[in-house]
Amino acid sequence: MYQPPQFQSKDRAQALQIMRAHPLASLISVDDAGLPFVTHLPLHAQERGDGLVLWGHCAKQNAHWKYLQARPQAVVTFLGPNAYLSPQIYPDLARVPSWNYVAVHCTVKATIIEEPLAKDRLLKKLIGDHEPAYKQQWIDLGTEFQHKMLAGIVGFELQVVDLQCKIKINQHRPESHSALHDMYASGNDNERALADWMVRLGLS
């Protein structure tokens, strides 16, 4: 992704925070015709040693897993809070609108997971992220039902081989910070989340 230095974050903890707070990712591969193929899906981010792994699954009817099997290198993107930036925040009028956002892009190497127990462990990672109480309900559904459901999905482990994190909140325009924070802090959910990021980055 385009990375002006003023917006580039090299702090993996910040990238993980974005990925875990906004787990619905875009998984982007190349299909058999050579075109981008995109699946939107939740992913579980897990540190492993000095590296990072993403876990997820798709429906067996979704050809994406076949593209990953044939061409394991892919890209995963996470989009965090984002909002319009009005030129009204500046003390002068010679300004233009823009858009602020936080995002993470990962280049990954995929390994397909088809063994039922391994897929079950993967599902429990996602259950733990989003509804831990459902784990017991899943267990109580019984092995016959579980195996039927597991047969309908294909899991994958995505080893992150390159990580890019972009936090674009007008860092290079200090004359706007006070007004921008005030505007975002009184706005919608996305804007308030960006105001929180401004506080973390010391911009307000």
ABEGO torsion letter per residue (X at the ends): XBBBAAABBABAAAAAAAAAABABBBBBBBBAAGBBBBBBBBBBBBBBEABBBBBBBBBAABAAAAAAAABABBBBBBBBBBBBBBAAABABABBBBBBBBBBBBBBBBBBBBABAAAAAAAAAAAAAAABAAAAAAAAAAEAAAAAAAAAABBBBBBBBABBBBBBBAGAABAAAAAAAAAAAAABBAAAAAAAAAAAAAGAX
